[in-house]
Amino acid sequence: MLLAVDVGNSNIVCGLFEGRTLRGHWRLATDPSKTADEYGLIFLGLLSTARLGAGDVTGAILSSVVPSVTRTFEQMIETFFGHLPLIVSADLDLGITVVYPNPAEIGSDRLVNAAAAYAHYRTGLIIIDFGTATTFCAVTADGRYVGGAIAPGLGIAAEALFSRTAKLPKIDLTRPKTVIGTDTIGSMQSGVIFGYAGLVDELVARMQAELGQKTKVIATGGLASLVAPESRTIQEVRPYLTLEGLELLYRRTRGED
C-alpha cells in the first residue's frame, strides 16, 4: 500500500492507497517542533485505526511546502516504514509542461494538484486550493502550467481581523444567514466568506480572459466546501485532489501509468 503525505503550512494530510483506491485518509496540524519519532508514533496510531500496520506500507511519496518539516518526515518514513519517500518536485514527470521562469518556486502541492486535475479532465483548468493561502493555478487545454495567483487564506484573513483590531472577536468560519450582518460576528463571517467568493469569481474571470478561453474550474483544500456554494465560477469540489495527485505521480514515476 502507498503512503501519500502532503505537508502544508497549517495541516498535514495523509492517505493510504491500495492500488488506486484511497483506503484511509487523515488530517493533522503541522507542528515543526515535533520529532520524527513523535510523528512516527502518531502515524502508527492512525494506521491502527484502519487495522493496518507499518508492514502494510510498500512505498511512500511526500509533498511538502515546509522545508523544516520535510526532513523530519523523510526520517520518519524511513525509520518507521522502511522506505525512502519519493519527494515531489518540478523535476518529476508531471504529465504537464511547466512554463514558468523558475519552476522551483512553485509549491509542490500546486504541481500535484495541477497534475492530478489535468490527468483527470484533459482540458483547460483553473484549480483553486483553499489552504493557509488560497492559490489559483492555470493549466491550458494542451497541458501547459502557465502560472496562477496567491491570496491570503480565509483563516489568515479572519485571524488578521482579530489580531490587528481592538474590538473584533475571533470567529468560526461558518456561513452566516445573511450577507448584511446584524451583529459583529455575522458581519465578519459575511465579509470573509462572501468576500472570498467574490475574490474567487473575479480572479477566475480575469484569468480566463488572459487565457482566452473558458476553463473547467475546480476547488480543493480544507475550506473549499465552504466557499464553493457561494461562488458562481467553481464547478466542482474535489476534496482529495492532492492525495490523488500524489498517487498518480508515484505510479507514473514507477512507470505504471
N, C-alpha and C positions, 0 to 999 in steps of 0.2 A: 504494500500500500504506500501511496505517496503522501508525505507530509508537506503541505504548502503553507508558507508563513509570509504574511505581509506586515512589516513593521512600519507603522505610521507615527506621526508626532504625538498623537493622543491615544491611539489604540493599536493593539496587535491583533490581527485577525488570522486565525489559522484554520486549516481544513485538512481532512483526511480523505483521500480518493482511493477507491477501489476501481481500477480501470479508469473510466471517465465519469464514474458516479461518485458524487460527494456523499460520503458516508456520515460525516460529522463535521461540525464547524463550531468555533468558539471565538469570543471576543474578550480581550484583556486590556487593562490600562497599561500604556507604555510607561515603564519605570526604569530610567537609565541607572539607578542605584542598585538594582537587583543584579546578582551574580549569575553566572551560567548555571551553577548548582541550584540556585533558587528557581530559576525558570525551568530547569530540567525537572525538578520535583513537581512543579505546577503542571507541566505538560504530561507527565506520567499520570497525575491525578485526573486530568481531563480525558486521557485515553481510557482510563479505567472505567469512566462513566459510560463508555461505549463498549465495555467488556473487551478491551484491547490492551496490548502491552507493547513495550519497546520493540520486541521481536517481530511485531506485525508490520513495522515500518521498513520498507525496502529501498526508499530513496527520499530525497528532500530537495526542495527548492525554496530560496529565500529572496524576497524583495524587501529592501529597507531604505527609508529616507532619513534614518537617524544613525549617522556613522558611529557614534559611541555605542550603539546597541548592536550594530551589525556583527562585530567581532564576538560579542557575548553570545549571540545566537549561533554563530559558526561553531564556537567551542561547545555550546550546549548540545547541538545536534550531533556533533562528532562524538562527544563523551557519552551521552545517554542513548543515542540511537545507532551509533557506529557508522555514520555516513557523513561524507563531506557534502554540504549542500551546494547545489548549483546556485550561483549568485546572479541575479538579473542585472543586466547592463545593456547599453545600446549595441554592444558587440555581438549579442546573440542573434540568431536567425528569428526575427520577429514576424516575418511574413508581410511586413510593410517596409516602405523605404522612408527613412528619416531624413528629411531635407531641412536641416536645422544647422546653423553655423557651428554650434558646439553641442553635439548630441549628449555629451556627458553632463550637461546642465539639466537635462530633463529628468524629473523624478522617475525612479524605476516603476513606481505604481502607475504613473501616467502611460508609460510604454506598455506595461502589461495590459492595462485597460484597452488601449488602442489596438493592440494585437488581438485580444480576445474579441472585441467588437467587430473588427474588420473580418476576422475569420468567420464569424457567425453571419454577418449581414452582407458582406461583399458589395458595399455601396458607400456613397459619401456619408460621413458621420460627424456629429459633434457629440462628444462624450463629456458629461458633467459629473464630477466626483465631489460629493458633499462630505468633506472631511474637516480636519483642522483648518485647512484652506479650501475654498471652493475653486476647483480647477476645471478648465474647459480645454478640450483637445479637439483639433480639427484634422480629419482624415479625408482625403479626396476619394472620388469613386475609383480611381486607379491605384489606390493603396499608398498614397504619399502622406506621411505625417508632416504637416506644414507648420504646426505651432499651436498656439492657444492663448489662454488668458488665465490669470490667477487673481482671485479676490479673497479677502478675509472670510473665514468660515462663519457660519451662524453663531457658533459658540463663542468665537472671538469677539464678534460684534456685541453680543449680549453681555459678555464679561466686561468689555470696554465701557459700556453704558454704566455698569455697576461700579467699576473701579475708578472711573475718571469723573464721576459726579458725586455730589454730596448727599443727594436725597433719593436717587433711584435705586431700587432694590435688585437683588438677584432674582431672576425669573426662570421658570421652567419653559423649555422650548416646546410649547404646545399651541395648537391653532386656537386663536381667540374666536369668540362667537361673531364678532363684528369687526369691520375694518376701523370704524370710528370707535376708539376705545372709550369706555365710560369710567375707567379707573386707570391708575398708573400702570399696573401690571398688564392689563389688556392693551393699553396704548403701546407699551414696549413690545409686547408679543406681535401686535399688528405691524409695527414698524420693521421688526426683524423679519418675520415670516412672509408677509405680503410684500414688503420691500424687496426681499431677496427673490421672490417670484418675478417681480418687475425687472430686477437686475439680470436674472437669467434670460428672460424674454428679449430684453434689449441687446444683450451681448450675442445671443443666438442670431437675432435678425441682422446685426452688423457683420457677424462672421459669415453668415450665408451670403450676404451682399458681396463681401470681398471674395468669397469662393466662386461667386457667380452661379450658384446652384442651390436648390433646396436640398437639405440633407435629412437623414434619419437622426433624431435627437434622443439619446438615451441617458439615463441617470443611474448613478450608483453611489455607494457610500452610506454611512450610518444615518444621515438626515435626509436622504433622497425622498423617502416616502412622505416626509412632512411637507416638502416644498412642491413636489411634482403635481399634486392635485390642484395647486393654486397657479400653476404655470400653463400658459397657452401653447408652449412650444415643446415641452417634454412629452414624448410619445410613449416611452416605456421605461420602467424601472427594473434594473437587473441587480438585485442586492448582492449576488455572489460573483459579479463580473471579474473582480480581481483574482479571486481564487480560481475561477475557470480559466483565466489567462495564464496563471502560474502552471496549472496542469497542462495546458496546451503547449507552453514553451518548454516544459520539461520533456514532454513527449516528442516535440519537434527536434530538440537538441539531441535526443537519443535516436533520431531517425525513424520514429514510429508513426509520424504524422503522414 
